[in-house]
Amino acid sequence: MATTYESQKEDISVLGEEFSRRMEELTSKFQRSLNLKANLSSTRVKAPKPKTYSGERDAMLIENFIWDLQRYINSNTTSEEEKVFVRSLFLAGHAKT
């Protein structure tokens, strides 16, 4: 009976050490990702403002508008609310209705 108890006690100790090691790894990875995010936000590149879209039915024009708008939004906004608002700013004419 004593060997089973000692064996279980040792197993628990090994699991605790493994848990601690993994927590340290995760904490380190998380800290590196925070540092990377901070570095990226301080070195952001400003994308040029896209031309407004007036509702023309030209596939290439629409694709280019969407592409330009996404680049602009991704480089200048963070929240979903800001993204929706900014998208609406670049619509003109029939595209607004």
C-alpha positions in Angstrom: 0.0 0.0 0.0 2.8 2.4 0.8 4.4 2.0 -2.6 1.1 2.9 -4.3 0.8 6.0 -2.2 4.4 7.0 -2.9 4.0 6.3 -6.6 0.9 8.5 -6.8 2.6 11.2 -4.8 5.5 11.1 -7.3 3.2 11.2 -10.3 1.4 14.2 -8.9 4.7 16.0 -8.3 5.8 15.3 -11.9 2.5 16.6 -13.2 2.8 19.7 -11.1 6.3 20.4 -12.5 5.1 19.8 -16.1 2.2 22.1 -15.5 4.5 24.8 -14.1 6.9 24.4 -17.1 4.0 24.7 -19.6 2.6 27.8 -17.8 6.0 29.5 -18.0 6.2 28.7 -21.8 2.7 30.1 -22.4 3.4 33.2 -20.4 6.6 33.7 -22.4 4.8 33.2 -25.7 2.0 35.6 -24.6 4.5 38.2 -23.6 6.4 37.9 -26.9 3.1 38.3 -28.8 2.2 41.5 -26.8 5.7 42.9 -27.6 5.3 42.1 -31.3 1.8 43.7 -31.4 3.2 46.8 -29.7 6.1 47.0 -32.2 3.7 46.6 -35.1 1.3 49.3 -34.0 4.2 51.8 -33.6 5.5 51.0 -37.1 2.2 51.0 -39.0 2.3 52.2 -42.6 -0.4 54.7 -43.6 -2.3 53.5 -46.7 -3.5 56.1 -49.2 -7.2 56.9 -49.0 -9.3 55.0 -51.6 -11.4 56.9 -54.2 -15.1 57.0 -53.4 -17.4 54.5 -55.0 -20.5 55.8 -56.7 -22.3 52.6 -57.6 -20.8 52.0 -61.1 -21.3 48.5 -62.4 -17.8 47.8 -63.5 -16.3 44.6 -62.0 -12.7 45.9 -62.1 -13.6 49.2 -60.6 -15.5 47.4 -57.8 -12.6 45.0 -57.1 -10.1 47.8 -57.0 -12.3 49.8 -54.7 -12.7 46.9 -52.3 -9.0 46.1 -52.4 -8.0 49.7 -51.7 -10.6 50.1 -49.0 -9.5 47.0 -47.2 -5.9 48.1 -47.2 -6.9 51.5 -45.9 -9.1 50.1 -43.2 -6.6 47.5 -42.0 -3.9 50.1 -41.6 -6.0 52.8 -40.0 -8.7 51.3 -37.8 -8.9 48.8 -35.0 -12.5 48.2 -33.9 -15.4 46.8 -36.0 -17.4 49.9 -35.3 -14.7 52.1 -36.8 -14.4 49.8 -39.8 -18.1 50.0 -40.6 -18.1 53.8 -40.2 -15.0 54.2 -42.4 -16.5 52.0 -45.1 -19.5 54.2 -45.3 -17.4 57.4 -45.7 -16.2 56.2 -49.1 -19.6 55.6 -50.7 -21.1 58.3 -52.9 -24.1 58.8 -55.2 -26.2 55.7 -55.8 -23.9 53.6 -53.6 -25.1 55.4 -50.5 -28.7 54.3 -51.0 
